Amino acid sequence: MVTLTSQHFDVVVVGGGPAGYASALYGASAGLNIALIEKAKMGGTCLNVGCIPAKELLETATVARTVQHAENFGVEVGSVNLDWSKTLVRKQGIVDQLVSGLTGLLKGRKVTVFDGVGTLGSDHKTVSISGGSSGEISIEGNAVILAAGSEPRSLPDFPVDDRRIVTSDELLSIPELPESAIVIGGGAIGCEFASMMADLGTKVTILEYAPKILPGTDSDVTKVVERSFKKRGIETRTGVAVTGQTTSDEGVTVTFGEGESLTAETVVMSIGRKPMSETLGLEDTGVEVDERGFIVVDSTCRTTARQVWAVGDVINTAQLAHIGFAEGMMAITDILGEQVTPIDYDKVPWCIYCHPEVAFAGHSEESAKEAGLDVVVSKHRFAGNGRAMIVGETDGLVKVIAERRPDGTAGRIVGVHMVGPWVTEQLGQGYLAINWEATVEEVAQFIQPHPTMSELFGESVMALTGRSLHG
């Protein structure tokens, strides 16, 4: 191993996904000398086989769905045909453009990028790099941030290939869409894939172990998604455990529940992601790793080893790109010795891009009651919203949960849950209200532009004051 003694950095970041590159960019903007190590493509899962390509394919599904209903607007079109190869080319073009832009941004911030696998030394400052074009070298940092990311989980006896049994990695580049698919896992990723495939002509069945799809979301929100899925031919089987599979030339037969089985051309594994901490060589470093492979950290993402932080999917927090961004920036702030505000993970924003979209922050009605809060709720449906009618997307609702004061009136907003058209773009003001601990009276004073879908949030909050306009 060759040690480059001249290659000493303020911070060495291991991993070039959202958490890693956010750490590098934020640290560089603060004047730190940063090294970033990435073993695959810059941008990690999010840019290459996650957020960006998945949402591009979902947008293709939106276009197809819109064209199929164009006649409702008086626009006559012929038959709708999908050229999947063009879809994949467009998807990859967007990915390549964003990766190129990120690479240029890192270069512009004078971040030194190394290609290879980074492993932490026992001294907590040396990182060895191997297996890439940068060669077999070691570098040093005053601080190290571990951001190795994650990979899709699979079930035992479900061998992943590129067509019959796939994870998100393979599905996003599958040569052609299957005529039928079984999605194992009805969480956010599973519902996004099911929604996309169904809108593009695949017959989809979701198998979910939990009592409902989208576990953790408010029940009123889940019901809207379930109704939409049913209308579009997506079958959902909840409360069932998958027990095995048999693959043949005709497809994959999945067994589940009490001896039931289904056969489909393709099975999509969507049961979550596991941390890639084993690539970091942590055995003799003093960095604690739990039984599931997650690196143990405190509220500011410090590990159990001095001057070593861990961020993103490699720690046991919400596996969301924007959470990785926030954790990376928090780690840099801590390294700089500045005051750190820990992330309140109970109040972070969530966005799910199935059709209809789901977005929420803070407590659901169920979780608020489980936490011992006495709450009041307000629900307004998009069916009465002018903008939703105009775009022809009226399924969905906005639900606001607030604490009940001793006098029975609504006080602090503790949860905002949305399902319907473009709600991923509407959550911002609800997220801010929750994290600023705003009351319904304070938020109700703000004017909502008309006609917009965001009026529904304003109406829902206003109704909690005891007065309202339209509902």
Secondary structure, DSSP 8 states (H G I E B T S, - for coil): -EEEEEEEEEEEEE--SHHHHHHHHHHHHTT--EEEEESS-TTHHHHHHSHHHHHHHHHHHHHHHHHHTGGGGT---------HHHHHHHHHHHHHHHHHHHHHHHHHTT-EEEESEEEE-TTSSEEEEESSTT-SEEEEEEEEEE---EEE---TT----SSSEE-HHHHTT-SS--SEEEEE--SHHHHHHHHHHHHTT-EEEEEESSSSSSTTS-HHHHHHHHHHHHHTT-EEEES--EEEEEEETTEEEEEETTTEEEEESEEEE-S-EEE-GGGG--TTT---B-TTS-B---TT-B-SSTTEEE-GGGBSS---HHHHHHHHHHHHHHHTT-------GGG--EEE-SSSEEEEEE--HHHHHHTT--EEEEEEEGGG-HHHHHHT----EEEEEEEE-TTS-EEEEEEEEEEETTGGGTTHHHHHHHHTT-BHHHHHTS---SS-TTHHHHHHHHHTTT--S--
